[in-house]
């Protein structure tokens, strides 16, 4: 396979041809849609739905899930999702938590045990809607001293950030959408803290990654979950085919092979939010070959949105609001044809509507 064919496959697999009007039917929710608190999920949905629709709170929930990042998920998937977030081993737990031997020694217990202990403490501490700060203060009092650290920014000692984020879904906690500061509230119904790892649930995450971002490697799929390639092999699906790309073996679910072999023309123009599912692939070199362009898209802080045009990430865009008016500034990596620029303008209207704003202008640079 060549790169262009793989990107065309991903565009189709992720619903960017706008073939459904129902958010619940979007394949990207098999993994979840990351929320960057700037209207990201709403814009990601608008890029994929044939008619405008919102992810209603009855059907969707926002959780700290993959890598501890906030993702919007279907509520009907939460039982399996939470089970998939339980580390399979001590190696897996250390990778997801970012703990080294010194941190494990300081905690006084293995990383996997620390996560379970914290989840149970969070479940006890957060029995009602609470801000993240209040929840952190409450749970810090309930966990061993080695689970906490002095925070210069807060001027206080509190539980490790990543430990709290990874434990929250296991404790049956979701995030209140659009709340500032971040606010936690119990899920309804609130399931017990998982007692043990669930390999089939973890395997389902790997399969979903391969279906949406494939063909991919063990390292790619494991990286999405915050773990290692070695651990990813332990949760690897069985119904896969090998695909050769750039002299490297990659894998794809067997039932996705026909779409990879004959994807529709990627003749779509979309304005994608900074954390759009298409941009979540771990193999950034494949999606955006130029290193200079990668630096424009994936920054340490303040990522822009991405311009998708005819099968390529062709530039970036940034929003600026003034009251209820939205200005979108587009910076392209190469000159775009007049008809493509017109379609970018049409997509800017879609973005404005998704955010409940009126488009003022599209500025080009």
N, C-alpha and C positions, 0 to 999 in steps of 0.2 A: 504494500500500500504506500501511497505517497501522502505528504503532509496535507495538501489541499483536499484530498478525499476524506481524510480523517476529520479535518475541521468541518467540512460540509456535513459529515455524519453527526458530529456533536451539535451543530446548529439545529439539525432536524430532531435528534434525540431529545434535545432540551426544549422543544416546543416553540422555537423562535419563528416558525412559519405560521403561527397563529391559527391553529386548527381546532381549538376548543374555546368555549365561552365559560367553562366551569373551572374555577381555581382548583377545586379538589381533584380534578382529573389531570392536572399538570404533572408530568413525570418528575420535574425538579423537586417536587415535594417528597419524592421517595428518599431524598437526603435532607431536605429542608432548605430554606432560603435564608441566608445570613442577613441580619438586620444591623445596619450601621447607624441607626437613629437619625437618618436624614431622608426618610421616605423610601429606603432601599427596596423593601419587599413590594410596596405599591408600584414602584417603577418597574421592577422585575416582572411583576404580573402584567402590567400594561404592555410590556414588550412581547408578551406571549399570548394574551387573550384576544380572541376575535371581536369581542365586545367588552366594554369596561365593566369591571366587577371588583369587589373588594374581598379580602380574606376575613370573613366575619369571625368574631370571637367565639361563637358557638362551635365553629368548625375547625378553628386553628388555635394554637397556643404557642407562645414565645418562651423558649427555654435556653439556658446555657447548655449546649449539647456538644457537638463536635469541637474538639480542641478548647472547650470552655467558652466558645464564642456564642453569642445569642443567635439562634436560628428559629425561624417560624416553621412549625410542623403541623400536620393534620392531627387533630385530636384522636381520631380513630387509630393512629399509628403509635400513640404515646407508650403503650404497654411494651411493645416490641422495641421502640426506640430506647426507653430507659434501660431495658435489659441489655441492649447492645453497648451501653456506655460503661458497663462493669468490666474492669480489666480482666483479661484471661489469666494473667500471671503476674508475678512480682516485676519481671522485666517490662511487661506492658504497663503496669501502674507507674513505674519510675519514668518511663518514656512520656506518658500522658501528663504526668505531674511536673516533669522537668526536674526531677530530684536526682541528685548524685549520691554517692555513698555517704558523704559527710552530712547531707541533709537527712538521710535515713537514720544515721547514727544519732543526730541531734533530736529527731522525733522520738527515738527510743523504741519504735515499732517498725515493721516493714511498711513500705508505701501503700500496698494494697489494704493492709489493716487500718492504716491511718485514714484512708478514704472512707472505709466502712464506718469507722468510729465517728468521723466527722459528719457523715450522712445521718447517722442516728442522732447525733447532737443537734444538727440543724432541724431535724424533724421535731425534736422536743422544744427547741428554742423559738421556732417560727410557726406558731399555730394560727396566726392571723396575718393580714397584710402588713408588711413592714418595709421600710426603706432598707437598702443594702447596708448602709452604715449601721443602722440599729440592729439588723440581723447579725452583722459581723461582730458587733460588741457583745451581743447575747451569746453567740456560739463560742466566742473566744473564752468566755468564762467556764464553758463546759468541757473543753478539750484540753489535753495535756499541754504543758507549757511549750514543749518542743514543736508544736504545730503552729506556733505564732512567731511573729517577727516585729521588731520596732520599725515603724514607718515614719520617716522624716516628714513626708508630706502631710500626714494626718496628725503628727505629733503624738502618736499613741502606739501601743503594741496591739496587733490584731492578727487574726488567722491569715495564713498565706492566701493570697488572692486566688491562685489557680486551684488550690485545694478546695476552697469554698465553692468556686464555680463548678468544678467537677462533681462535688458532693451534692449540690443543690437539686439536680433532677433526680438523683437517687433518693433524696429525702422527700420527693413528691412536691417540689416547688417549681412554679413557673414565674415568668417576669410579666409585669403589667406593661402592655404596649404603650409606647410614647411617654412613659412616666419619667420625670426628671426631679430628683435623682432616681437611679435605678431602684425599682421596687419589686419585692418578692411577695408572692401570695400562694397559699396551698392549692394544689390541684384538686379538682372535684371530679370523680372520686380520687382520694389520695391513697395510692397503693403503698404497701409496706416497702421498706428498704430491701432491695434484692439480696438474697442470702448467698448466692453463688453466681459465677459467670454463666452466660448463656451463649454457647458457641453458635447455634443456628441464628440467633439474633445478630451477633457480630458479623457472621457470614453474609447476612442480608445487606448490611451496610456496604461490605466490599462489593457485592454484586451490583448494588445500586450505583456505586461509584464507577464501576467498569462499564455499566450501561450508559451512564451520562457522560463520562469523561474518557471512555476507552477509545481504542485499545490502550491499555496502561500496564505499568509494571507493579510488582509487589510494593516497591518503595513509594510509588505515586499514591496507590490506594491507602497504604499505611499512613503516609504523611497527612492525608486528609483527616484521618482520625486522631492524629497526633502521636502515632506509635511508629514502630520500626518495621522495616521490610521483613525481618525474621518473624516478628509477631504476626504480621499480615498473612504469612504463609500458613499459620495455624488456623486462620479463619477463612481460608481461600475457598471460593465456590468450586464445585466439581464440574459443572456443565459449561466449560469454557473452550474456546478455540485459540490457538496461537496465531499471532499476526506478526509478520516481520516488518519493521519500520525503522529506518535509519540504522540498520544492522543490529537492531536490538529486539529481543523477544518481548512482545506485549500480549495482553490477554483481553478477550472480549466474550461476553455471554454468547453462547452458540445461537440463541434465537435472535440476536442482534446482527448477525453476520449479513443477512440479505440487505439490510439497510446500509451497512458499511460498504458493501459491494456496489450498491446502486443508490446513493443518496440523492435527494432532489437538489437541483441547482440552488446554491446558497445566495440567491439574488434578493436578499432582504437587507433593509437598512433599519437599524435599531439604535437607540440611545440606551445603553446599559448602565445601571447604577454601579457605584464603586465595588460593591461586594456581590455583584451578579453571579449566579451559578456558573455561567460560562467562564468567568474569570477565576473560579475556584480550583481549576485543574492544577495539579502540582507540576506538570511538565510545561512550564511557561515558555521554554524555548520552542516548543512545537506551536503553541498558539501565537506567539509573537517572537519571531526569530531575531529581530534586531535588539541588541542589548540596550541601545540608547532609548528605544521605544519602550522596552520593559521598565526602564527607570522612570519614564513618564507616567506609566500606568500604576505600577506597584511601588508606592512610597512607604517610608516608615510611618509617616503621619499624613493625614489629609489627602487620601487617594482621590483622584478625579473619577468621573464616569468614563466609559469607553464608547467610541463610535464604531459600530459594526456595519460594514458596507461590503456587500458582494463577497462574503467569505473571508474577510480580513478585518482585524482591528486596525482601523484606518486613522485613528486619532483619539483625542480625549475631549471631554467637555466638563464645564464647571457651571453650577447654578449660582445666581445671586438674586435674592428677593428684596423687594421694597414694598412693604405692605402686602397686598395680595397680588402684586405683579412679579413675574419671573423673567429674568434675563439669563439666557444660556450663551456662554462663550465657548466656541468650538475651535480647537487647535488640531490641525490635521498633520499626518506624517508625510503626506504627498498630496498633490493637487487632486481635487475631486471633480468629476464631471458635473456640469450644471444640473442635470436631472437628479444626480445623487444629492447635491446640495439642497435641491428643492425637497427631496424626501427627508433629509435631515430636519428641515424646517417643519415638515408635517409631524415628524416624531417628537419634535420639541413641544408641539401642541399636546401630544399624548402625555408627555412627562408633566406638563403644567396641569393638565386635567387630573392626573393621578395624584398630584400633590394638593389639589383643591385650589389652584392658583390660575391666573390669567397670564398667558404668554405676552410679554412686552416686546421682546426682540430676540433674534439670534445674531450674535456678534461673531465674526470670523477672524482668526489670527493664524 
